[in-house]
Amino acid sequence: MSVHKDVKRVTTETLRKMKFDSEKITMLTAYDFTTAKMVDVGGIDAILVGDSAANVMAGHETTLPITLDQMIYHAQCVVRGVERALVVVDLPFGSYQSDPQKALDSAVRIMKESGAHAVKLEGGEEVAESVKRIINAGIPVMAHLGLTPQSIYQFGTYKVRAKEEEEAEKLMRDAKLLEDLGCFALVLEKIPATFAKKVSESITIPTIGIGAGKDCDGQVLVYHDMVGMNKDFTPKFLRRYLDLYSEISGAVAQYVQDVKSVNFPNDKESY
């Protein structure tokens, strides 16, 4: 199913209404024009220009190395390919955590230079001042709790979060705080499904889950994982809809064979 061009643009208000109407929200990542166009035409509600670009586009082990300039470049590429979806851009590690003014400056740059519609950042109480400063400037903020990959060296593991009561209580407090501060949505990553349901029912803003069960208000996956371009990443929460790794490497092997055997180009493919 593809979406017609006359379909209205998705806004932060659209997502709030979808939660109110119990309509699930769909979100995928994209980092370039061509992918963004395909994802948008497929009918996705929101596109995340994720700092996961550090992993899938640049080959880094964590999301930490990607810079603000690089995030803006990826966001510019995505925005050019999108007609309908809401485009949300990750604030990269080091661009918002310790200094609320720096956080605001980073968010302003993303909005001005890329044309995106919102920013996303990780954390709760510890980034409250940064969230407040950005929202007061009129920039929509999507929050992110649970497994927060930018803090991976602090956690020391990519295991499920909020299993212990103390951590779960803090996450619930943070979720309510982020709602009170004015965040328009909240990503919940790798937390128990029953707890994600509880969080989703406790706040009025939409929750978008990744490895957080079916009772979140929406779901997000990394595009490269979902279409099977990344064959080494196999978490429990991932459903692969294609096996592009095999398809593409197979096509390349066929092309190599055809060129070497002088089968390509043939007479019909020559001028």
C-alpha positions in Angstrom: 0.0 0.0 0.0 1.4 3.4 -0.9 0.2 6.8 0.3 -1.1 9.4 -2.1 0.5 12.8 -2.2 -2.7 14.5 -1.0 -2.4 12.8 2.4 -1.9 15.5 5.0 1.5 15.9 6.7 1.9 14.1 10.0 2.5 16.5 12.9 3.2 16.1 16.6 -0.6 16.8 17.1 -1.4 13.9 14.7 0.6 11.5 16.9 -1.2 12.8 20.0 -4.6 12.2 18.3 -3.5 8.7 17.2 -2.9 7.8 20.8 -6.3 9.3 21.8 -8.0 7.3 19.0 -6.0 4.1 19.9 -4.4 4.0 16.4 -0.9 2.6 16.5 2.0 4.9 15.4 4.6 3.6 12.9 8.2 4.8 12.9 11.4 3.8 11.0 14.9 5.3 10.7 16.3 6.8 7.5 19.6 8.5 6.9 19.5 9.4 3.1 17.2 10.8 0.4 16.4 7.6 -1.5 15.6 5.5 1.6 13.5 8.4 3.1 11.5 8.6 -0.1 10.7 4.9 -0.1 9.8 4.8 3.6 7.6 7.8 3.2 5.7 6.4 0.2 5.2 3.2 2.2 3.0 5.2 4.6 5.2 5.5 7.7 4.0 8.1 10.2 7.3 9.3 11.5 10.9 9.0 10.4 13.8 9.0 12.9 17.1 10.3 11.6 18.8 8.3 14.3 22.3 8.5 15.8 22.3 4.8 14.8 23.7 6.2 11.6 27.0 5.9 13.5 26.5 2.1 13.4 24.8 1.3 10.1 26.2 4.1 7.9 29.6 4.7 9.4 30.5 1.3 10.9 31.1 2.5 14.5 30.6 0.1 17.4 28.5 2.6 19.4 26.4 5.7 18.6 28.8 8.0 20.4 31.2 9.1 17.6 28.6 10.8 15.3 28.8 14.6 15.3 26.2 17.3 15.2 27.3 18.3 11.7 27.0 14.7 10.5 23.5 14.4 12.0 22.5 17.6 10.2 23.8 16.3 6.9 21.8 13.1 7.3 18.7 15.1 8.3 19.0 17.4 5.3 19.1 14.3 3.0 16.0 12.8 4.6 13.9 15.9 4.6 14.4 16.3 0.9 12.8 12.9 0.3 9.8 13.3 2.6 6.3 14.6 1.8 4.2 13.2 4.6 6.0 11.8 7.6 7.1 13.7 10.7 10.9 13.9 10.7 12.6 13.6 14.1 16.4 14.0 14.5 18.5 12.6 17.3 20.7 15.1 19.2 24.0 13.3 19.2 26.1 12.4 22.3 27.8 15.5 23.8 25.5 18.0 22.1 23.0 18.5 25.0 23.8 16.5 28.2 25.7 18.9 30.4 24.8 22.4 29.2 21.2 23.5 28.6 22.4 26.4 26.4 24.5 24.1 24.3 21.4 21.8 24.0 19.3 24.7 22.7 22.0 25.8 20.3 22.3 22.2 18.9 18.5 21.8 18.5 18.2 25.2 16.8 21.0 24.2 14.3 19.2 21.0 13.5 15.9 22.8 12.9 17.3 25.7 10.9 19.8 23.8 8.8 17.9 20.6 8.1 14.2 21.6 8.0 13.3 18.7 10.3 10.2 18.9 12.5 11.5 17.8 15.9 14.5 16.6 17.9 15.0 13.5 20.1 17.2 13.2 23.2 17.9 10.5 25.8 17.4 10.7 29.5 15.0 12.0 32.2 15.6 14.2 35.2 19.3 14.6 34.4 18.5 16.4 31.1 15.3 18.2 32.4 16.9 21.7 32.0 18.0 21.0 28.5 14.5 19.7 27.6 12.8 22.8 29.1 15.1 25.2 27.3 14.5 23.5 23.9 10.7 23.3 24.3 10.5 26.9 25.5 12.2 27.9 22.2 9.3 26.3 20.4 11.1 23.1 19.3 9.2 19.8 19.7 11.1 17.2 21.7 10.7 13.4 21.6 12.1 11.8 24.8 13.8 8.4 25.1 14.0 6.2 28.2 14.9 2.6 29.1 18.0 1.4 27.2 19.7 4.7 26.2 22.5 3.8 23.8 24.4 7.0 24.3 24.9 5.9 28.0 26.2 2.4 27.0 29.5 2.7 28.8 27.7 3.7 32.0 25.3 0.7 31.7 28.1 -1.6 30.4 25.5 -3.8 28.6 22.7 -3.7 26.1 20.5 -5.9 28.4 16.8 -5.2 29.2 16.4 -2.1 31.5 13.9 -1.4 34.3 13.6 -5.0 35.5 14.5 -4.0 39.1 11.9 -2.0 41.1 14.2 1.0 41.8 15.1 1.5 38.1 11.4 1.0 37.1 10.3 3.6 39.6 12.8 6.1 38.3 11.7 5.4 34.7 8.1 6.1 35.6 9.0 9.3 37.4 11.1 10.4 34.4 8.2 9.6 32.0 5.8 11.8 34.0 8.4 14.5 34.3 9.1 14.5 30.5 5.3 14.7 29.9 5.0 17.6 32.3 7.9 19.4 30.6 6.0 19.3 27.3 7.6 16.4 25.3 5.3 15.3 22.6 6.2 11.6 22.6 8.5 9.1 24.4 10.5 6.2 23.0 10.8 3.2 25.4 13.7 0.9 24.5 14.2 -2.6 25.8 12.0 -2.7 28.9 9.6 -5.4 30.0 6.4 -5.4 28.0 4.1 -5.4 31.1 6.0 -2.3 32.4 5.9 -0.6 29.1 2.1 -1.0 29.1 1.9 0.5 32.5 4.0 3.5 31.5 1.9 4.0 28.3 -1.3 4.0 30.3 0.1 6.4 32.9 0.9 9.3 30.6 -1.1 11.1 27.9 1.7 11.5 25.4 2.3 8.6 22.9 4.9 6.0 23.7 6.9 4.4 20.9 8.5 1.1 21.7 11.5 -0.8 20.5 11.8 -4.1 22.3 9.1 -2.9 24.7 6.1 -5.1 23.7 2.9 -4.5 21.8 1.1 -2.2 24.2 3.2 0.9 23.4 1.3 3.5 21.3 3.7 2.8 18.4 6.7 0.9 17.2 10.1 1.9 15.8 12.8 -0.2 14.1 16.1 0.6 12.4 15.4 0.4 8.7 18.6 -1.5 7.9 17.6 -4.2 10.4 14.0 -4.4 9.3 14.9 -5.0 5.6 17.7 -7.4 6.5 20.6 -5.4 5.2 22.3 -6.0 8.6 22.7 -9.7 9.0 24.8 -9.7 12.2 22.3 -7.9 14.4 19.7 -10.4 15.7 18.0 -9.1 18.9 14.8 -10.8 20.1 12.6 -7.8 19.3 13.6 -7.6 15.6 11.3 -8.9 12.8 13.0 -9.0 9.4 10.7 -8.2 6.5 13.3 -8.8 3.8 16.7 -10.4 3.4 18.3 -7.6 1.4 21.8 -8.6 2.5 21.5 -11.9 0.5 19.5 -10.2 -2.4 22.0 -7.4 -2.9 25.2 -9.4 -2.5 23.7 -12.0 -4.9 22.9 -9.4 -7.5 26.4 -8.0 -7.2 27.9 -11.5 -7.7 25.7 -11.9 -10.8 26.8 -8.5 -12.2 30.5 -9.4 -11.7 29.9 -12.7 -13.5 28.1 -11.1 -16.4 30.7 -8.4 -16.9 33.6 -10.9 -16.8 31.9 -13.3 -19.2 31.1 -10.4 -21.6 27.4 -11.1 -21.1 26.8 -7.5 -20.0 26.3 -5.2 -21.8 24.6 -7.1 -24.7 23.6 -5.7 -28.0 20.3 -4.4 -26.7 22.1 -2.5 -23.9 24.6 -0.8 -26.3 24.1 2.3 -28.5 
